[in-house]
Amino acid sequence: MADDDNTEGSEEAAPGGGKKKLITLIVMALVIAGISVGGTLAALKFIMPPPPEPTAEEGAEEDLEPPRLPAIYYPIKPAIIVNYDAKGRQRYLQAELTLMVREEDIIGSIELHMPKIRNGLNLLIGSQIYEEIQTAEGKELLRQQCLQTLQDIMQEELGKPGIEQVLFTNFVMQ
């Protein structure tokens, strides 16, 4: 009978002990998974460089610089036509220009001062040497000179340059 009592007690203890083992295994699996995830995150933190922190100069520049406005393109109509005397032959240049600005109020000022703008462009383009503006470098130099002339006119009239770029949209030489 003593044997029967021991076997009965061990049968009851076995299911309870099995549950404890199962719970212990599940808890250990969760702990191992947590350590694995934590180790991976720690390794990634050490591998990846930290994001650069803005210096005092960069932060000051961002605060001082307002967001850039969208470009507004304003074509100068009609095209600028200039005559040249090149090696005893009559030549001409036809240039269509488009101005790039960023502020709406500049457009009204351009329209108001269009006679002065066209005069400045005619004088500048007409004073060029025909052979020099046939090259790509000559055209780029002329474009930059047109920009400077127009910015000078706008500075004189408005107190600010206003025009960001001068673009040749058509450039015909004969």
N, CA, C and O of each residue as an XYZ file, in Angstrom:
696
protein
N       0.803     -1.187      0.000
C       0.000      0.000      0.000
C       0.843      1.247      0.000
O       0.462      2.277     -0.556
N       1.970      1.145      0.618
C       2.853      2.302      0.620
C       3.250      2.634     -0.801
O       3.416      3.801     -1.157
N       3.401      1.604     -1.605
C       3.755      1.848     -3.002
C       2.621      2.533     -3.736
O       2.851      3.403     -4.576
N       1.389      2.140     -3.418
C       0.234      2.751     -4.069
C       0.106      4.223     -3.697
O      -0.261      5.046     -4.536
N       0.406      4.559     -2.446
C       0.306      5.952     -2.018
C       1.362      6.806     -2.710
O       1.098      7.946     -3.093
N       2.529      6.261     -2.862
C       3.614      7.023     -3.499
C       3.317      7.256     -4.982
O       3.602      8.324     -5.524
N       2.750      6.258     -5.617
C       2.453      6.412     -7.040
C       1.313      7.376     -7.262
O       1.300      8.129     -8.236
N       0.339      7.349     -6.340
C      -0.768      8.284     -6.488
C      -0.271      9.714     -6.294
O      -0.666     10.601     -7.051
N       0.566      9.957     -5.322
C       1.098     11.293     -5.049
C       1.981     11.777     -6.177
O       1.971     12.970     -6.480
N       2.737     10.912     -6.805
C       3.627     11.327     -7.876
C       2.840     11.633     -9.141
O       3.268     12.448     -9.959
N       1.686     10.980     -9.305
C       0.859     11.277    -10.469
C       0.257     12.666    -10.349
O       0.143     13.382    -11.344
N      -0.125     13.050     -9.151
C      -0.701     14.374     -8.952
C       0.384     15.448     -9.034
O       0.117     16.551     -9.511
N       1.581     15.150     -8.586
C       2.668     16.114     -8.597
C       3.202     16.310    -10.014
O       3.684     17.395    -10.340
N       3.130     15.313    -10.837
C       3.687     15.391    -12.186
C       2.972     16.450    -13.045
O       3.644     17.244    -13.703
N       1.617     16.483    -13.055
C       0.980     17.517    -13.876
C       1.288     18.916    -13.358
O       1.495     19.817    -14.170
N       1.328     19.138    -12.074
C       1.650     20.452    -11.525
C       3.081     20.837    -11.835
O       3.342     21.994    -12.165
N       3.997     19.924    -11.743
C       5.403     20.178    -12.035
C       5.607     20.441    -13.518
O       6.487     21.222    -13.880
N       4.832     19.820    -14.376
C       4.928     20.029    -15.825
C       4.489     21.430    -16.212
O       5.058     22.045    -17.114
N       3.468     21.931    -15.518
C       3.004     23.292    -15.804
C       4.061     24.305    -15.392
O       4.294     25.295    -16.085
N       4.700     24.045    -14.251
C       5.739     24.956    -13.798
C       6.908     24.957    -14.774
O       7.480     26.009    -15.061
N       7.263     23.778    -15.284
C       8.351     23.693    -16.251
C       7.976     24.427    -17.541
O       8.810     25.117    -18.126
N       6.748     24.283    -17.976
C       6.277     24.940    -19.190
C       6.298     26.461    -19.023
O       6.749     27.175    -19.919
N       5.819     26.955    -17.898
C       5.817     28.393    -17.626
C       7.252     28.906    -17.551
O       7.563     29.977    -18.073
N       8.131     28.129    -16.893
C       9.530     28.518    -16.782
C      10.170     28.588    -18.168
O      10.923     29.522    -18.445
N       9.891     27.629    -19.035
C      10.450     27.629    -20.390
C       9.938     28.823    -21.208
O      10.699     29.444    -21.950
N       8.658     29.133    -21.068
C       8.087     30.275    -21.805
C       8.716     31.586    -21.331
O       9.067     32.440    -22.145
N       8.857     31.741    -20.014
C       9.459     32.952    -19.463
C      10.903     33.072    -19.936
O      11.346     34.159    -20.307
N      11.640     31.961    -19.925
C      13.033     31.990    -20.382
C      13.118     32.326    -21.872
O      14.022     33.050    -22.289
N      12.185     31.809    -22.677
C      12.170     32.112    -24.110
C      11.906     33.603    -24.325
O      12.531     34.225    -25.183
N      10.988     34.174    -23.555
C      10.701     35.610    -23.667
C      11.902     36.445    -23.255
O      12.211     37.453    -23.892
N      12.584     36.024    -22.182
C      13.767     36.750    -21.718
C      14.859     36.689    -22.781
O      15.511     37.695    -23.058
N      15.061     35.525    -23.373
C      16.087     35.377    -24.419
C      15.726     36.227    -25.638
O      16.597     36.873    -26.220
N      14.443     36.232    -26.030
C      14.010     37.056    -27.165
C      14.220     38.537    -26.842
O      14.661     39.298    -27.703
N      13.914     38.946    -25.633
C      14.114     40.346    -25.229
C      15.576     40.734    -25.266
O      15.925     41.818    -25.733
N      16.436     39.846    -24.771
C      17.880     40.116    -24.789
C      18.369     40.205    -26.230
O      19.205     41.049    -26.553
N      17.851     39.338    -27.096
C      18.247     39.358    -28.503
C      17.853     40.674    -29.177
O      18.657     41.281    -29.884
N      16.626     41.104    -28.957
C      16.161     42.367    -29.550
C      16.949     43.543    -28.966
O      17.381     44.426    -29.707
N      17.135     43.560    -27.676
C      17.895     44.634    -27.043
C      19.323     44.676    -27.532
O      19.869     45.753    -27.773
N      19.933     43.519    -27.681
C      21.311     43.454    -28.188
C      21.403     43.960    -29.618
O      22.358     44.648    -29.979
N      20.411     43.618    -30.429
C      20.404     44.094    -31.820
C      20.272     45.607    -31.868
O      20.992     46.267    -32.617
N      19.369     46.159    -31.085
C      19.189     47.617    -31.065
C      20.447     48.323    -30.553
O      20.838     49.367    -31.077
N      21.072     47.749    -29.532
C      22.296     48.349    -29.003
C      23.404     48.292    -30.051
O      24.151     49.257    -30.216
N      23.515     47.167    -30.761
C      24.536     47.040    -31.799
C      24.288     48.051    -32.919
O      25.238     48.663    -33.408
N      23.049     48.235    -33.329
C      22.728     49.216    -34.370
C      23.046     50.635    -33.919
O      23.497     51.461    -34.713
N      22.812     50.911    -32.653
C      23.106     52.246    -32.126
C      24.606     52.523    -32.193
O      25.012     53.646    -32.492
N      25.428     51.521    -31.919
C      26.865     51.708    -31.966
C      27.369     51.768    -33.406
O      28.326     52.486    -33.697
N      26.735     51.022    -34.304
C      27.182     50.971    -35.701
C      26.808     52.251    -36.443
O      27.636     52.819    -37.157
N      25.568     52.706    -36.280
C      25.094     53.882    -37.013
C      25.673     55.150    -36.377
O      25.642     55.308    -35.156
N      26.206     56.060    -37.223
C      26.740     57.308    -36.662
C      25.598     58.203    -36.191
O      24.498     58.137    -36.741
N      25.839     59.023    -35.200
C      24.779     59.913    -34.729
C      24.508     60.994    -35.772
O      25.416     61.371    -36.513
N      23.270     61.502    -35.842
C      22.986     62.560    -36.815
C      23.779     63.811    -36.459
O      23.949     64.136    -35.284
N      24.269     64.520    -37.497
C      25.071     65.711    -37.213
C      24.217     66.791    -36.561
O      23.074     67.030    -36.951
N      24.795     67.425    -35.572
C      24.096     68.508    -34.889
C      24.446     69.814    -35.579
O      25.613     70.047    -35.893
N      23.454     70.679    -35.826
C      23.778     71.953    -36.482
C      24.632     72.815    -35.565
O      24.380     72.934    -34.366
N      25.645     73.406    -36.171
C      26.501     74.298    -35.396
C      25.795     75.625    -35.197
O      24.735     75.864    -35.775
N      26.365     76.462    -34.402
C      25.757     77.769    -34.116
C      25.666     78.597    -35.395
O      24.697     79.331    -35.591
N      26.685     78.482    -36.281
C      26.668     79.249    -37.526
C      25.567     78.762    -38.448
O      24.851     79.574    -39.034
N      25.415     77.426    -38.589
C      24.376     76.884    -39.459
C      22.995     77.232    -38.933
O      22.108     77.585    -39.710
N      22.803     77.138    -37.643
C      21.512     77.466    -37.052
C      21.173     78.926    -37.261
O      20.017     79.277    -37.496
N      22.195     79.788    -37.175
C      21.960     81.222    -37.378
C      21.600     81.511    -38.827
O      20.754     82.363    -39.098
N      22.243     80.800    -39.772
C      21.931     81.001    -41.182
C      20.506     80.585    -41.482
O      19.809     81.263    -42.237
N      20.063     79.483    -40.903
C      18.702     79.020    -41.163
C      17.683     80.004    -40.595
O      16.619     80.203    -41.182
N      17.998     80.612    -39.468
C      17.076     81.563    -38.878
C      17.020     82.856    -39.691
O      15.961     83.473    -39.802
N      18.160     83.271    -40.261
C      18.218     84.521    -40.993
C      17.669     84.402    -42.414
O      17.148     85.378    -42.954
N      17.777     83.239    -43.019
C      17.383     83.064    -44.404
C      15.905     82.688    -44.490
O      15.511     81.624    -44.012
N      15.076     83.556    -45.099
C      13.652     83.225    -45.210
C      13.442     82.118    -46.243
O      14.315     81.894    -47.082
N      12.324     81.435    -46.201
C      12.085     80.387    -47.191
C      12.046     80.987    -48.594
O      11.560     82.100    -48.798
N      12.559     80.239    -49.537
C      12.668     80.725    -50.907
C      11.301     80.693    -51.584
O      10.598     79.682    -51.542
N      10.935     81.807    -52.205
C       9.664     81.913    -52.915
C       9.777     81.238    -54.274
O      10.880     81.110    -54.806
N       8.659     80.803    -54.846
C       8.721     80.169    -56.168
C       9.113     81.191    -57.239
O       8.850     82.386    -57.107
N       9.739     80.695    -58.285
C      10.192     81.554    -59.377
C       9.000     82.035    -60.195
O       8.045     81.293    -60.426
N       9.075     83.290    -60.627
C       8.082     83.883    -61.516
C       8.836     84.327    -62.768
O       9.817     85.065    -62.676
N       8.377     83.877    -63.939
C       9.046     84.211    -65.192
C       8.238     85.266    -65.932
O       7.031     85.125    -66.130
N       8.926     86.321    -66.332
C       8.271     87.433    -67.023
C       8.989     87.677    -68.350
O      10.137     88.121    -68.355
N       8.324     87.390    -69.484
C       8.972     87.614    -70.785
C       8.938     89.093    -71.170
O       7.952     89.788    -70.925
N      10.025     89.559    -71.771
C      10.075     90.921    -72.288
C       9.607     90.860    -73.738
O      10.253     90.244    -74.586
N       8.492     91.496    -74.007
C       7.902     91.501    -75.344
C       7.810     92.923    -75.836
O       7.511     93.806    -75.032
N       8.040     93.197    -77.065
C       8.557     92.340    -78.132
C      10.056     92.081    -77.953
O      10.698     92.644    -77.066
N      10.588     91.229    -78.803
C      12.004     90.860    -78.722
C      12.888     92.079    -78.972
O      12.478     93.026    -79.643
N      14.092     92.049    -78.432
C      15.090     93.096    -78.645
C      15.779     92.807    -79.984
O      16.323     91.721    -80.183
N      15.754     93.782    -80.898
C      16.396     93.627    -82.208
C      17.425     94.743    -82.349
O      17.118     95.922    -82.170
N      18.661     94.340    -82.676
C      19.766     95.290    -82.772
C      20.507     95.048    -84.078
O      20.707     93.901    -84.480
N      20.917     96.127    -84.742
C      21.693     96.037    -85.981
C      23.175     96.187    -85.676
O      23.569     96.904    -84.757
N      24.006     95.480    -86.487
C      25.456     95.552    -86.369
C      26.056     95.789    -87.743
O      25.475     95.411    -88.760
N      27.204     96.407    -87.765
C      27.989     96.532    -88.981
C      29.224     95.666    -88.766
O      30.152     96.074    -88.067
N      29.244     94.478    -89.360
C      30.346     93.531    -89.156
C      31.067     93.315    -90.480
O      30.509     92.736    -91.412
N      32.313     93.783    -90.559
C      33.162     93.623    -91.744
C      32.486     94.170    -93.002
O      32.526     93.553    -94.066
N      31.873     95.326    -92.855
C      31.261     95.991    -94.000
C      29.890     95.441    -94.372
O      29.285     95.923    -95.329
N      29.385     94.456    -93.650
C      28.064     93.883    -93.946
C      27.103     94.225    -92.825
O      27.486     94.321    -91.659
N      25.879     94.402    -93.194
C      24.837     94.697    -92.210
C      24.379     93.379    -91.574
O      23.970     92.456    -92.279
N      24.449     93.294    -90.242
C      24.025     92.106    -89.474
C      22.998     92.537    -88.437
O      22.888     93.718    -88.106
N      22.254     91.568    -87.934
C      21.344     91.913    -86.840
C      21.227     90.761    -85.861
O      21.534     89.608    -86.167
N      20.776     91.117    -84.688
C      20.567     90.145    -83.622
C      19.149     90.335    -83.092
O      18.707     91.457    -82.845
N      18.458     89.234    -82.926
C      17.124     89.257    -82.310
C      17.211     88.389    -81.055
O      17.545     87.206    -81.128
N      16.908     88.986    -79.913
C      16.992     88.267    -78.639
C      15.681     88.408    -77.881
O      15.208     89.516    -77.625
N      15.110     87.280    -77.532
C      13.938     87.277    -76.651
C      14.440     86.940    -75.259
O      15.120     85.936    -75.051
N      14.094     87.798    -74.310
C      14.565     87.634    -72.943
C      13.391     87.345    -72.019
O      12.283     87.843    -72.219
N      13.654     86.537    -71.012
C      12.693     86.270    -69.947
C      13.397     86.545    -68.632
O      14.527     86.109    -68.411
N      12.715     87.273    -67.764
C      13.288     87.621    -66.469
C      12.735     86.689    -65.403
O      11.545     86.371    -65.403
N      13.593     86.254    -64.501
C      13.160     85.421    -63.387
C      13.215     86.265    -62.118
O      14.258     86.807    -61.752
N      12.062     86.360    -61.459
C      11.956     87.099    -60.203
C      11.281     86.191    -59.181
O      10.765     85.131    -59.535
N      11.284     86.601    -57.925
C      10.668     85.791    -56.868
C       9.532     86.527    -56.153
O       8.838     85.931    -55.329
N       9.332     87.819    -56.457
C       8.315     88.591    -55.761
C       7.332     89.169    -56.773
O       7.733     89.678    -57.820
N       6.036     89.087    -56.454
C       4.985     89.583    -57.344
C       5.099     91.082    -57.593
O       4.857     91.531    -58.714
N       5.458     91.865    -56.585
C       5.493     93.320    -56.746
C       6.574     93.775    -57.714
O       6.503     94.890    -58.230
N       7.568     92.942    -57.970
C       8.633     93.281    -58.917
C       8.067     93.338    -60.335
O       8.500     94.163    -61.139
N       7.101     92.467    -60.649
C       6.508     92.437    -61.985
C       5.878     93.792    -62.312
O       6.071     94.317    -63.408
N       5.131     94.354    -61.371
C       4.527     95.668    -61.585
C       5.579     96.741    -61.809
O       5.386     97.634    -62.634
N       6.685     96.665    -61.090
C       7.763     97.632    -61.256
C       8.448     97.463    -62.607
O       8.828     98.448    -63.240
N       8.606     96.226    -63.047
C       9.208     95.976    -64.362
C       8.327     96.587    -65.446
O       8.826     97.242    -66.362
N       7.015     96.373    -65.341
C       6.100     96.932    -66.340
C       6.119     98.458    -66.311
O       6.070     99.101    -67.360
N       6.190     99.030    -65.129
C       6.217    100.479    -65.004
C       7.477    101.071    -65.621
O       7.411    102.108    -66.280
N       8.614    100.433    -65.419
C       9.898    100.947    -65.889
C      10.362    100.274    -67.187
O      11.552    100.305    -67.503
N       9.445     99.672    -67.936
C       9.805     98.967    -69.165
C      10.529     99.860    -70.175
O      11.481     99.381    -70.793
N      10.152    101.110    -70.385
C      10.920    101.927    -71.340
C      12.396    102.061    -70.944
O      13.272    101.976    -71.804
N      12.676    102.267    -69.668
C      14.053    102.381    -69.199
C      14.782    101.042    -69.334
O      15.961    101.005    -69.687
N      14.075     99.945    -69.053
C      14.670     98.605    -69.168
C      15.013     98.309    -70.626
O      16.121     97.859    -70.919
N      14.079     98.555    -71.543
C      14.333     98.288    -72.962
C      15.472     99.170    -73.480
O      16.306     98.711    -74.261
N      15.510    100.434    -73.049
C      16.588    101.332    -73.456
C      17.939    100.781    -72.989
O      18.890    100.728    -73.769
N      18.022    100.372    -71.723
C      19.275     99.824    -71.199
C      19.708     98.576    -71.948
O      20.891     98.406    -72.241
N      18.757     97.702    -72.261
C      19.092     96.474    -72.995
C      19.518     96.780    -74.428
O      20.485     96.198    -74.921
N      18.810     97.683    -75.099
C      19.183     98.052    -76.472
C      20.584     98.639    -76.525
O      21.377     98.278    -77.395
N      20.896     99.548    -75.594
C      22.226    100.156    -75.579
C      23.309     99.119    -75.286
O      24.364     99.125    -75.920
N      23.049     98.238    -74.334
C      24.041     97.221    -73.971
C      24.265     96.236    -75.111
O      25.405     95.989    -75.504
N      23.191     95.677    -75.640
C      23.330     94.658    -76.688
C      23.886     95.283    -77.963
O      24.683     94.659    -78.663
N      23.474     96.504    -78.267
C      23.972     97.179    -79.468
C      25.438     97.559    -79.376
O      26.080     97.752    -80.409
N      25.988     97.672    -78.184
C      27.401     98.048    -78.029
C      28.343     96.850    -78.112
O      29.559     97.025    -78.028
N      27.816     95.651    -78.272
C      28.648     94.449    -78.317
C      29.318     94.304    -79.683
O      28.858     94.866    -80.677
N      30.397     93.551    -79.715
C      31.078     93.234    -80.972
C      30.464     91.945    -81.502
O      30.408     90.930    -80.808
N      30.007     92.012    -82.750
C      29.238     90.911    -83.346
C      29.993     89.583    -83.281
O      29.403     88.559    -82.937
N      31.260     89.584    -83.601
C      32.047     88.342    -83.621
C      32.187     87.735    -82.224
O      32.247     86.513    -82.084
N      32.238     88.574    -81.198
C      32.419     88.070    -79.835
C      31.162     87.389    -79.300
O      31.260     86.410    -78.561
N      29.988     87.894    -79.663
C      28.758     87.281    -79.123
C      28.317     86.067    -79.929
O      27.278     85.476    -79.632
N      29.082     85.688    -80.936
C      28.788     84.465    -81.674
C      29.224     83.223    -80.892
O      28.727     82.126    -81.148
N      30.135     83.386    -79.953
C      30.616     82.247    -79.162
C      29.712     82.028    -77.946
O      28.984     82.929    -77.530
N      29.771     80.840    -77.396
C      28.987     80.522    -76.196
C      29.430     81.383    -75.021
O      28.600     81.836    -74.233
N      30.739     81.611    -74.902
C      31.248     82.446    -73.816
C      30.761     83.887    -73.967
O      30.421     84.544    -72.983
N      30.732     84.368    -75.208
C      30.259     85.720    -75.469
C      28.783     85.883    -75.122
O      28.379     86.911    -74.577
N      27.979     84.868    -75.437
C      26.547     84.919    -75.109
C      26.342     84.897    -73.595
O      25.504     85.629    -73.068
N      27.100     84.067    -72.904
C      26.978     84.004    -71.443
C      27.409     85.327    -70.808
O      26.775     85.800    -69.864
N      28.479     85.919    -71.322
C      28.926     87.212    -70.817
C      27.858     88.281    -71.062
O      27.601     89.116    -70.195
N      27.243     88.250    -72.239
C      26.176     89.198    -72.555
C      24.987     88.996    -71.614
O      24.396     89.971    -71.151
N      24.635     87.756    -71.330
C      23.527     87.462    -70.414
C      23.820     88.030    -69.025
O      22.942     88.623    -68.399
N      25.044     87.851    -68.545
C      25.423     88.380    -67.235
C      25.431     89.908    -67.219
O      25.051     90.526    -66.225
N      25.862     90.507    -68.318
C      25.849     91.966    -68.411
C      24.408     92.494    -68.433
O      24.114     93.527    -67.832
N      23.516     91.782    -69.129
C      22.097     92.171    -69.143
C      21.527     92.102    -67.723
O      20.802     93.001    -67.299
N      21.856     91.041    -66.997
C      21.385     90.900    -65.623
C      21.887     92.056    -64.770
O      21.118     92.644    -64.010
N      23.168     92.388    -64.886
C      23.739     93.473    -64.089
C      23.086     94.804    -64.436
O      22.793     95.601    -63.545
N      22.856     95.053    -65.722
C      22.207     96.296    -66.151
C      20.810     96.402    -65.574
O      20.430     97.452    -65.056
N      20.034     95.319    -65.659
C      18.663     95.336    -65.149
C      18.632     95.454    -63.626
O      17.776     96.148    -63.078
N      19.540     94.795    -62.953
C      19.593     94.916    -61.493
C      19.971     96.338    -61.078
O      19.468     96.850    -60.078
N      20.851     96.969    -61.842
C      21.215     98.360    -61.544
C      20.001     99.277    -61.719
O      19.765    100.160    -60.894
N      19.242     99.071    -62.780
C      18.040     99.882    -63.015
C      17.037     99.680    -61.886
O      16.478    100.649    -61.373
N      16.806     98.426    -61.494
C      15.832     98.136    -60.438
C      16.330     98.665    -59.089
O      15.533     99.134    -58.277
N      17.618     98.594    -58.850
C      18.189     99.136    -57.605
C      17.961    100.642    -57.542
O      17.614    101.187    -56.494
N      18.160    101.302    -58.675
C      17.969    102.749    -58.747
C      16.500    103.131    -58.538
O      16.204    104.124    -57.873
N      15.594    102.351    -59.099
C      14.176    102.700    -59.048
C      13.461    102.178    -57.801
O      12.590    102.854    -57.255
N      13.830    100.970    -57.348
C      13.126    100.330    -56.220
C      13.920    100.283    -54.923
O      13.349    100.198    -53.836
N      15.221    100.339    -55.046
C      16.050    100.195    -53.855
C      16.449     98.749    -53.595
O      17.048     98.455    -52.560
N      16.130     97.845    -54.511
C      16.564     96.447    -54.421
C      16.696     95.888    -55.833
O      15.999     96.343    -56.739
N      17.590     94.894    -56.039
C      17.823     94.371    -57.396
C      16.570     93.733    -58.008
O      16.245     94.006    -59.163
N      15.873     92.900    -57.257
C      14.601     92.336    -57.693
C      14.680     91.244    -58.734
O      13.937     90.267    -58.641
N      15.545     91.366    -59.716
C      15.634     90.390    -60.812
C      16.748     89.406    -60.474
O      17.887     89.797    -60.219
N      16.394     88.113    -60.478
C      17.368     87.085    -60.107
C      18.144     86.566    -61.309
O      19.345     86.316    -61.207
N      17.472     86.401    -62.450
C      18.131     85.856    -63.638
C      17.568     86.504    -64.892
O      16.415     86.933    -64.923
N      18.397     86.568    -65.924
C      17.967     86.921    -67.268
C      18.222     85.689    -68.112
O      19.327     85.145    -68.112
N      17.206     85.250    -68.826
C      17.312     84.045    -69.640
C      17.049     84.399    -71.100
O      16.081     85.094    -71.409
N      17.911     83.921    -71.998
C      17.663     84.091    -73.424
C      16.769     82.942    -73.862
O      17.188     81.785    -73.838
N      15.548     83.251    -74.260
C      14.632     82.200    -74.722
C      14.683     82.049    -76.227
O      14.214     81.049    -76.769
N      15.249     83.033    -76.906
C      15.464     82.957    -78.351
C      16.617     83.897    -78.671
O      16.646     85.031    -78.195
N      17.570     83.430    -79.478
C      18.759     84.228    -79.776
C      19.135     83.958    -81.227
O      19.721     82.923    -81.543
N      18.797     84.892    -82.102
C      19.025     84.711    -83.541
C      19.998     85.778    -84.026
O      19.808     86.969    -83.778
N      21.044     85.333    -84.722
C      22.032     86.257    -85.299
C      22.121     85.976    -86.791
O      22.237     84.826    -87.214
N      22.065     87.070    -87.605
C      22.217     86.915    -89.075
C      23.127     87.970    -89.607
O      23.384     88.015    -90.810
